[in-house]
Amino acid sequence: MGEDGRHRTAHGAGEPAAREGLESPYEGLESQYEEVEAPREQLTEELKARARELGFSLVGVTDHTRSAHMELYRSWVKQELHGDMSYLAREDAVARRADLSGTLKSVKSVVVVAHEYFAPDAHGIPDDASRGVIARYARGADYHRVVKKKLNALLAWLDERTEGRVEGRAYVDTGPLLERELAQRAGLGWFGRNALLINPSRGSYFFLGVLLLDLELPPDGPFTADRCGSCHACLDACPTGALLGRDEHGAPRIDARRCISYLTIELRGPIPRELRPAIGNRIYGCDICQEVCPFNVRFARESAEPRYAARGPGERPVGVEGLQGESPSGVEALSGEGVAGSEWPDVSAETSSSADGPRRALLPVHPGTEGPSLVELLGAALDENAWEEFSRGSAMRRAGRSGFARNVCVALGNWGSPEAVPVLSAALSDPSPLVRGHAAWALGRIDSPEAAWALASRLSAEADESVRSELAAALAP
């Protein structure tokens, strides 16, 4: 197989040609080789067609050779640019990233697919500071489940079309793999300055899925061009300075400790105070470096996958069912006011009933994921049942209730409106010190007597030293 992915016979370049009149040592082997390999090439093309039928917009194949990026990866970890993501530095996981056979011993080929998730922002988002911005990939159903189900279907299809059982493993951002390197080797795109994989005709709004196979398939050629050129729009737009440009080898560098996606998802502790203002109203993940990329501006297209669609008030992701006996979309409320006195739109004409007849309207337990009201969203995050309903079947569950509430508190502090004081005051009594501390910081950024009173009242009762520190800093002139 040549580097360009095209088929070669056994009598290829560099082999001695048969002398005239003498029997070739390869007599009969060429046709035998082609008989074996031609079906594999046809099978690969059929596999790619089936992948596209399943909704994958890009698909490529690469081999199982060791990673060429491990020196750069180890250097990145050594500099501790991975932050608190200790799983990235575990030696066993690093070894498996370097050599795919540590994950599947019999691996021979790797199929890499892309599943697009782009959706335009709602009107007024992200400019309206009173509304939260959730990264596009997390507004609907959990992509891990969506993509992995499709990958398993692709594996089952392949198994049916080959002799003997095909052993394979599907991964969607869940295993110790360097997915972007595999995708680049499979010809899907190049590494942008934002460290994301960019395809020249699709941009970068897609998930990567990987199938490790014990079946040898002809590989595609790698994507070797760097189409970023002199553009550095992503570096200029990053509000926290997380993107560090390319190193001397041309590899993009990122300081995860400053990345909004890391700060709002992976970080389990307090967000550094000096970075909180730069987060703005981004409450889960961040798309800024993708939004300014010319390839996304020009080529990004809205996803056809309904399960990635943003949710309205009280809605679950498409395909996610509630628990038995649950209300379909809301909870009973005694009045037209939601948690912390916010106005909650009535999304259902249904009412609960008693012996005396209808009495309470069903109100949504959360404000949805398409530019939700920050006040209403924090109210939902402060309630365990509402958080359970909001996060079920969603990638946002990774942040945890307290981590997500922390993020919303920061966004409310950046908004700085007195309208946020009631719900932030309620957050000062949350069981989690993480939430209480960030609620204190947010209240300290609101210039109102009610905010100052809430902070002073809590300081006299607070026992946790980290929270007391936040309260004192918020009260300082």
N, C-alpha and C positions, 0 to 999 in steps of 0.2 A: 504494500500500500504506500503510495507516495505521500509527500507532505501536503499535496493539494487535495488529498482525500480520494483521488481517482484510482481505479483498479489497475494493478499491474500484474502481468503474467509472471510465472516463476523465472522465465528467461528474460530477466529485466536488464537494466543498465548495469554495466560492470561485469556481466557474465560472459564467459568466452563463447564466441559463436561457433557452431559446428562446422568443421572443415568439410569442404565439398567431397562427396564420395564416402564419408565416414558417418557412421550412425551417431546421432547426437546422444550424449549422456542423458539428455532431458526428454528423449523421445517418448511421447505419449503423456508426459506429466503436465504439459501446458493445458491440454484439453481437460484433463482430470481436475486440475486446479480451478479452471474456469467453471467447470460443472459444480464444484463445491462452493466457490465464492460468489458466483453470479446470483444465486438465490439469496445470499446474505445481503448483497447490495439491494436487491429487489425488496427483501424484507425490511431493510432500513428505510427505504422510501415509503413503504406501506406503513411502517411505524410512525414516521413523521406525519403522514396524512392522517392517521388515526389520532395522533396527538392534537392536530389542528381541529379535528372533529370534536374533540373533547373540550375545546375552547382555548388551547394554548396558542398564542400568537407567534411564538418563536420556539424552535426546537433544533437542537444540534447534538452531535455525538463526538466524544473525545475518548482517548484511551486512558489507561489506569497508571500512567507513569507518575513518578513522584513529583510532588510540588516543587516548582522552581522559586517559590516565594518565601521559603522558610527562614532564610537569613534575615530578610526584611521583617518578617513576622516576629521572630525572636527579638530583634532589635526594638521593635515597637513595644513589645511586652516588657523588655528590660527597662525601657524608659518610663514604665508605668503609665503609659498613655491610655491603657485600657481601663483605668479607674478601679472601681470595686468589682469588676466582672472577673472574679478569680477563676471561674470555669474556663476562661480563655487562656490562662497561664498554666493550668494543670499539665504536668509532663506527659501523662498518658494521653490527654486530649491533643496536645501539641504533636505527639508522635503520630496519632491517627490522622491529623490534618496533613502531615507530611506524606503519609503512605496510606492509600485507600485500602490496602489489604489488611490493615489493622481493624477496619470496620467490616469488610466482607473479604474473607481470605481468598475466595475464588474469583474475585472481581477481574474482569477483562475489558469491560466497556462501561462508559458513563453516558447516560442520556440526560441532557439539561434542557429544561423547558422554562418558558416565561408566561406568566398569567397577568394580564393587565388589570389595573384597578383604578385608573384615573377617573375622577369626577370633579366637575367645576364647583367652586365654593358658592354657597348661598349668597344672595344679594347682601352687600354690606359687610361681608366677612373677607378679610380679618380686621377691617378698619374700625368696626364697632367694638370698643374696648369693654362693653358690658356683656359681650357674648364670647363664649369660649371657642377656640379653634382646636379641633381634633384632627390629627393627621389623617389624610384621606384613606389610608389603608385600614384604619381601625374604626371607621364609621359604621360598618356593617358587621357581617359574621366573621368569625375568626378564620383568617386566611389559611392557617395551618391545616385545619380540617377540610376546607374547601379544596385546596390544591392536592393534599395527600390523597383524598378520595379519588381524584382524577388520576393521579399517578398510579395508584393501586389498580384502577381500572385499565390503565395502559399496560401495566405489568401482566394482568390477567389475560388481556388480549394477546400479548406477545407469547405467553405461555401456551396458549391454544394453537399457535401457529408454528411451533417448533417441536422437533422430536425430543422427547425427554423433558423433564421438568426444568424450567428456567428459574434459577435462584436469583432473587433480586431484593433490594431494599430501597424504600422510598424515604426521602428526607426533604423537609420543608423548613429550613431555618431552625432545625432542632438537633442536629448532630454535629460532631466535630469535623466539618468539611469546610474547605475554602470555596464556597459556591461561586463566587464571582470569578475566581481564577479558572475554575472548571468551565464556566460559561464563556469566558474569553477564549479558552482553548477550543471550545466547541463552535466558535465563530459567531457568538451572539452579540458581541459588542466589545467596547474598550473601557478601561478605568478612567472615569472623569476626574477632574481636580477635586470634586466633592467625594471621591472614593467610591462612588456608585458606578454600576455598570450602565453604560449608555449605548443604545442601539441607534444607528444613524437614521432609521426610518420610523422608530417607535419612541425614542426618548428613553426615560428611565422609570416611568411609573409602572413597574411590573414586579411581581414576586418571582423568585427563582425556585424551581423544584429540581431535585436530582434523583435519578434512578441508577443505582449501582447494579450491574448485571454480570453474571458469570458467562455471558454469551458474547463472543467476539463479533463486533460490528465494525464496518469500515468507518473510520473517524472523519469528521469534517476538518477543514483547515482552520487554524486559529485566526482570530481577528487581530492583526498586528498594527494597524494604523492608529494614531492618536488624533482624533478629529477635534479635540478641544482647541488646538492651535494656540493663539495668544489670548483667548478668552479667559477671563478670571472673574466672571460675574458672580459665581457662587462664593468665592472668597470675599468679595466686596460686600455681599449681602448678608453673610452670616453675622448675626448680632452679637454673638459671644466670642468670636474669633477662634472657633474650633477647627477651622480648616487651615492647614499650615502650608499648603502648596505642595509642590513635588520635591522629592529629595534628589540627590546627585545621580540616582539611577533612573529618575523619571517617575518613580512611584508616588502616588498621592499620599499625603500624611494627614492624619486627623487626631486631635487631642479629644478623646471621648469624654474626658472629665469636664469639658466646656460645652459639649454638644447638647442642645435642648432635648433631643430624643433620649439621650442617656440620662440627663438630669430629671426628666419627667417619667421615665419608665424603669431604668435599671438601677438607679441610685436608690438605696433603701433608707438612707439617713436624710438629714437636713440639706436643702439646697444652699450652697454658699451664698451668703447675703449679697456679696458683690455682684453675683450673676442674676439674682432674682429680677431686678428691673429690666434686664435685657430679654427675659423670657416673654414679656408682654402678656398676651392672652392665649398663648399656646399651652394648652392644658394636658395634652398627651401627644408626644411625638412632635415632629416638625417637618415641614415640606419646603422651607424657604429656599434651600440650595437647589431644589428641583424646580421650584416655581420660576426662578430667574434663568434657568438653563435654556439657551436658544433652541436646543433640540426638543425640549418639552413644549416651549412656546409655539413652535411650528408644527410638531408632529403628534403630540399627545392627543389621544382620542378617548372619548368616554367609554368606560368598560361596559361590555354587554352582560356581565355577570350580575344577576339580580341580588345575589347574596352579599355583594359589596356595597349595596346602596345604603345611603344614610337613613337613619331611623327617625320617624316623627315622635312626638310626645307619647310616652307610654308604650311604644312599640318595641318588640323584640326583633333581633335580626331575622331576615327571611330564612325559613327553614328551622328555626329554633323554637321548640315548644316549651311551654311552661310546665311546672310541676302539677301533678294531679290535684284537682280541687282548687287551683289558683284562679283568681280573677284574670280574664283575658288581657286586660290592658290598663287596669287602674286599681286604686284603693279607695275605700270609703273616706270621705272627708265630711266634717260636721258643718263646714261653711264653704264659701267660695275662695277661701284663702288656703294656700299651701304651707309648707314648712317655712318657718321664720316670716310668715306674713306675706309671702310673695303670691302674686296672682297666677294661678295655674289654669290654663285653658281647659275647658271641658271637651274632651275628645270623644265622648260617648254620650249618647242620649239615654243610656241605660241607667237605672237606679237600683239601689238595693231596696228590699221590701221587708215589711214586718206585718204583723197582724193588723196594724192600723193603716197599711198601704205604703206607697212609695214615700221615702223620707230623705235619702242621701244620694247625691250624684256620685257616679264613679269618676274620679279624677286621676290623671296619669301619675304614675309613681316617679317619672323622670321626664325631663324636657326634651329628650331626643339627642341626636348627635350632629345635627346640621345647624351649627351656630347656636348652641343652646344658651339660654340665660345663665350667667354665672351664679347669680343669686339662687335660682331654682336648682341648679346643678349641685351646688354645695349643700343645699337643704336635703337633696336626695342622697348625697354621699355621707351625710351624717347619720343616716338611718340604715341599719344593717339590712333590713328587708328590701328597702328601695335599692340599695347598692347591689344586692343579690339579683334583683330583677333587671337592673340596668346593665350589669356586666355579664350576665349569663350568655354564653355562646359568643362572647366578644374577646378580641385580643387585649382589650383594656383591663381584663382581669389580672394581667401580669403585674400591673402596678400595685394591686392591692387596694383595699378601701382607704386605708390611711394615706398611702402614697398618692392616690388620686385626689383625695380631699386636700392634701398638702398643696398639690399643683393648683387647684382651684382657688385656694386661699391666696397664693402668690398672684394669680391673675386678678383677683378682686383688689388686692393691694395696689397693683399697677393701674387699675381703673381709678381707684381713689375716691369713689362716690360715697356719700353718706347713706345711700340706699343699701349699701352692703353691710352697714353696721349691725343690724339685727341678726343676720345669719352668721356673721363673723363672731359676734358676741356668744351665740349659741355654740360655735365651734370651740370657744375657750373652755367649754365643759366636756369636750370629747374625751373618750377613754384614752386615746392615743396622744402621748406627749408630742409626737411629730406634728399632728394636726394642731394642737393647742399652740405650739411654738410659732408655726407659720401664720395662724390666725392672729396672734399677737403682732407679728411683723406687719401684717396687712392693716390692722387697725391703727398702727402707728403711722401709717401713710395717709390716713384720712383725718382731715382737719375738722373735727367736730367735737363738741363737749360730750356727746354720747359715747364716742369712741374712747376718749380719755377716761371717762368714768368706768367703762367696761374694763379697760386695762388695769386701772388702779384697784378696782374691786377684785379682780382675779389675782393680782399680785399678793394680796393679803392671805389668799387661800391656797395658792399654788405651792406644791411641795417639790416638784421636779426641778432640779437645778438648771437644766438646759432651757426649760420653759421660762423659769424666772429670769434667766439671762435675756431671753427675747422680750419679755415684758418690760424689763428695766430699760433695754435699748429703745423700745418703742415709746416709752414715757419720757426719755431724755429729751431735753430741749434742743 
